[in-house]
Amino acid sequence: MAIGKVEICGVDTSSLPVLTNERMRELYPLVHSGDTAAREEFIRGNLRLVLSILQRFHHRCENVDDLFQVGCIGLIKALDNFDVTQNVRFSTYAVPMIIGEIRRYLRDNNAIRVSRSLRDTAYKALQARDRLQREMGREPSIARIASELNLSEEDVTFALEAIQDPVSLCEPIGGDAADALTIEDQVRDERVSSDAWLENIAISEAMQRLSDRERQILQLRFFMGRTQMEVAGEIGISQAQVSRLEKNALAHMRKLM
């Protein structure tokens, strides 16, 4: 469902209430004492916070209903772990919890499958990075993170790279204009020229116009590296017949190309 829709997961977002800080402070002791009605009121009163965070992920090709539900799980975890004795607003504490829950979901459902052990290493590295950044007041190096986890720098780097989102070759660079360059425009394989691409297309089309036996012989001879004797034994004819059919097929290919 598009994020611009009024309803997400059957919830009419236009009618969602917004709790004041005073009301949230009144609800904290009730929620932690097990009052289900207070808990429901608190969660419902903070659903707009989840919706605002979803805007950060609007570019993802994910179902917004699913992201909203995952965000609500993050909201509930934030509520269960929030320390009311700290002089911190609930939203300040909840936002990174919700974002973290959504990012975990996106990583675990990545189109590229990553092993559980590799994901666990990456999550530990991210947690260590955040902790060290708070302590040091700056971004820690890979070497510092690796030392904190008693792992090699290669293991940490590999794990972090494994959970990165795949990027489409059609992704525009430097803007969304119609004439914007894409990643594909910047990628070039020096081993393959445009002439080689055209030649491969011509060969493929010409092969389709050969007889089944001619096509089979050429595939075995030139794509699989078999000798004429090996081809003869595989398809049940003489080596002389293979030689004749091969010459005829090649002559036909030259005319077609």
Secondary structure as the mmCIF struct_conf table of DSSP 4:
data_model
#
loop_
_struct_conf.conf_type_id
_struct_conf.id
_struct_conf.beg_label_comp_id
_struct_conf.beg_label_asym_id
_struct_conf.beg_label_seq_id
_struct_conf.end_label_comp_id
_struct_conf.end_label_asym_id
_struct_conf.end_label_seq_id
TURN_TY1_P TURN_TY1_P1 ILE A 3 GLY A 4
BEND BEND1 LYS A 5 VAL A 6
STRN STRN1 GLU A 7 ILE A 8
TURN_TY1_P TURN_TY1_P2 CYS A 9 GLY A 10
STRN STRN2 VAL A 11 ASP A 12
HELX_RH_3T_P HELX_RH_3T_P1 THR A 13 SER A 15
HELX_RH_AL_P HELX_RH_AL_P1 ASN A 21 HIS A 32
TURN_TY1_P TURN_TY1_P3 SER A 33 GLY A 34
HELX_RH_AL_P HELX_RH_AL_P2 THR A 36 ARG A 44
TURN_TY1_P TURN_TY1_P4 GLY A 45 ASN A 46
HELX_RH_AL_P HELX_RH_AL_P3 LEU A 47 LEU A 54
HELX_RH_3T_P HELX_RH_3T_P2 GLN A 55 PHE A 57
TURN_TY1_P TURN_TY1_P5 HIS A 58 HIS A 59
BEND BEND2 ARG A 60 ARG A 60
BEND BEND3 GLU A 62 GLU A 62
HELX_RH_AL_P HELX_RH_AL_P4 VAL A 64 ASN A 81
TURN_TY1_P TURN_TY1_P6 VAL A 84 THR A 85
BEND BEND4 GLN A 86 ASN A 87
HELX_RH_AL_P HELX_RH_AL_P5 PHE A 90 ASP A 108
TURN_TY1_P TURN_TY1_P7 ASN A 109 ASN A 109
BEND BEND5 ALA A 111 ILE A 112
HELX_RH_AL_P HELX_RH_AL_P6 ARG A 116 MET A 136
BEND BEND6 GLY A 137 ARG A 138
HELX_LH_PP_P HELX_LH_PP_P1 GLU A 139 SER A 141
HELX_RH_AL_P HELX_RH_AL_P7 ILE A 142 LEU A 149
TURN_TY1_P TURN_TY1_P8 ASN A 150 ASN A 150
HELX_RH_AL_P HELX_RH_AL_P8 GLU A 153 ALA A 162
TURN_TY1_P TURN_TY1_P9 ILE A 163 ILE A 163
BEND BEND7 GLN A 164 GLN A 164
HELX_LH_PP_P HELX_LH_PP_P2 ASP A 165 PRO A 166
TURN_TY1_P TURN_TY1_P10 LEU A 169 CYS A 170
STRN STRN3 PRO A 172 ILE A 173
BEND BEND8 GLY A 174 GLY A 174
TURN_TY1_P TURN_TY1_P11 ALA A 178 ASP A 179
STRN STRN4 LEU A 181 THR A 182
HELX_RH_AL_P HELX_RH_AL_P9 ILE A 183 GLN A 186
TURN_TY1_P TURN_TY1_P12 GLU A 190 ARG A 191
BEND BEND9 VAL A 192 VAL A 192
HELX_RH_AL_P HELX_RH_AL_P10 SER A 194 GLN A 208
TURN_TY1_P TURN_TY1_P13 ARG A 209 ARG A 209
BEND BEND10 LEU A 210 LEU A 210
HELX_RH_AL_P HELX_RH_AL_P11 ASP A 212 LEU A 218
HELX_RH_PI_P HELX_RH_PI_P1 GLN A 219 PHE A 223
BEND BEND11 MET A 224 MET A 224
HELX_RH_AL_P HELX_RH_AL_P12 GLN A 228 ILE A 235
TURN_TY1_P TURN_TY1_P14 GLY A 236 GLY A 236
BEND BEND12 ILE A 237 ILE A 237
HELX_RH_AL_P HELX_RH_AL_P13 GLN A 239 LEU A 256
#
